[in-house]
Amino acid sequence: MNARETILNALKERREAPADRPLFEKEPMRFDDLSEAFATALEAAGGEAVETEEVSAEAIAGHFRFEGRILDTRESGEALSRRDGIGLVIVEGAFGVAENGAVWIDPKERYPRELLTLAENVAVVLKKGAIVATMHEAYERIDFSGISYALFMAGPSKTADIEQALVIGAHGAIGMRVFLQGR
Amino acid sequence: MSGRCPPVDHAKNAASFTADAKRAHWHDEALWFVRQKRDRAAKSVPEWEALRETAEAVKAHTLKHLGYYLERFEERAKANGIEVYWARDAAEHNAIVARLLNEHGAERVVKSKSMLTEECGLNPHLESLGIEVTDTDLGERIVQLAGDHPSHIVLPAIHMKKEDVSRIFAEHLQTDPENSDPGYLTRAARRHLRRKFLEADAAITGVNFALAEEGAFVVCTNEGNADLGTALPGLHIACMGLEKILPSAKELGIFTRLLARSATGQAITTYTSHFRKPRPGGRLCVVIVDNGRSRLLRGEYAKTLSCIRCGACMNTCPVYRRSGGHSYGYVIPGPIGSVLAGAREVATYASLPFACSLCASCDNVCPVRIDLHKTLYREREEAIDIPCYAGKKRLLHLMSWVLQRPRLYGLLMGAMRFLLPRLPRPLLYSRFNVWGRDRETPMPAPRSFRDLYRERRSR
């Protein structure tokens, strides 16, 4: 028997398809103002939410202090494949989550995934109306069939591995802001 | 450790940790602080207890149908272009990973946190084959450079002070030995590891949750090391214990709400990353590892396979906080580590179930409601039967014999009440009185409770 067969054989009483499965049926927490809750949670995670109608690359760049290039993934271009010296990357977020300040980001095939972590700063443009309350609604919203790699990102990269002292900017972005646009 | 009986002696190991009282106190406080953050995060969610109950039910359900879900995962993952491998034990796991790296011609590997690869001893195996493995989680990198092991599953370097890190970094990363500022040291590590990321030929990650229905998996980090590590090289190997499976992404709603809040008190990890297909032109491989888990599933400790490795039981444990992770002598320390170690090999880890005050705090913080303290109590009953504890066991029998004889017991207690206050200190605090090693023996009251009670009754 090969490893696969040995393992599945050891689980042979556990191979039946389940008839139904346990679900979370309680009403999860609600927020009076979703974008306000989102902003508070994002701030706690070291990020910042900015409400603005000015989402041009120049306007967004004005909210960060950085050196290096700006990559705006809303416009496709060859520059997206260069890895070095990325000061700021601008991406679109699909939706946000009020309870924890996370944004769902799916690069699709539009830009290489490493931009999200190589860039010193990450700006996410998000429709203000696209914020759900909790992770339950979040996962209801995601269609996995088109995904290759996608993530929830909540604030900048961080660590507290040295004496529990929080340091922003471990490997990925040192700054992370979400620009809430529209109503 | 040869010759020691039992081979892993928690109390003896802890002695070296507690020898530095100031440091031990700092460790205790630091972890208690994390526990308090967890409490605040949990209390901010009104449906917290319902979440825990559902998480417990989902895990029990998944384990009950584990074979089905694993096969389903394999089928769906393959359809997504993910290669799936199976390993019966640590050696097979290591061989598969080495083979995949070899096929790819990989010489430099970046790795994000995975307790499974620690359990399997993957790093030394790969290094013996001439492959450079860089742990990229900052805490893990610190312990790797120090030639050490993680002492906590979420905070691997919690046993070290910033001065230790400064010394290690000065030696390996040429930082200023006088500077032990965490910000400075983290920036130095960022530069050092950024180079490793850019040079790597392959990436290895763990798996927090595998999704049967979607054939995808999720990795959670705060540093972004799994994301950066896997984004560049053409090969990503994800290693998972077979218990990491969930029925579908729907259940992630429950588990992503519980994991970070339980672990560090954050509402969610900074990066909660979903991998479903290889990157363009690359390979994505998942290694499903048994290594004793299917055996564990058949026994009475099956529920421990529900663990999602948040570390909450460690942060709250009064013994863990005061003895440090290394005193457990097992890859996973704390209450869950004691249970898992004991279930794996009673004889070696017999002292671990006794490194517990049975306060049950761990049960109450566990996001999947594993009854850790009850399990440890059950493990004690097995542990006491090992040959090393024969003397202890005889003593306990003697104790039980006395306690069943109230008059004899009363007589002995009377003698103690007379003797204890009169014993000279050197005799009272001789080496046989282990309880008196670090504390004063309380002096008995002049009259016994039974005495006073009898008197009251007759009045």
Interface residues (C-beta under 8 A of the other chain):
Chain A: N2 A3 R4 T6 I7 L8 A10 L11 K12 E13 R14 R15 E16 A17 P18 R21 P22 L23 F24 E25 K26 E27 P28 M29 A41 A44 A45 G46 R83 V97 E99 N100 G101 A102 E109 P112 R113 E114 L116 T117 L118 T134 M135 H136 E137 A138 Y139 E140 I142 F144 I147 S148 Y149 A150 L151 F152 M153 A154 G155 P156 S157 K158 T159 A160 D161 I162 E163 Q164 A165 V167 G169 A170 H171 G172 A173
Chain B: A30 F33 V34 V45 P46 E47 A50 L51 T54 A57 V58 H61 L63 K64 H65 L66 G67 Y68 L70 E71 W86 A87 R88 E92 T136 D137 L138 G139 I142 L155 P156 A157 I158 K161 K162 V165 P182 G183 L185 T186 R187 A189 R190 L193 R194 F197 L198 L211 E214 A216 N222 E223 G224 N225 D227 L228 A231 L232 L242 P247 A249 K250 L252 G253 I254 T256 R257 T264 Q266 A267 I268 T269 T270 Y271 T272 S273 H274 F275 R276 K277 P278 R279 P280 I288 D290 S294 R295 L297 R298
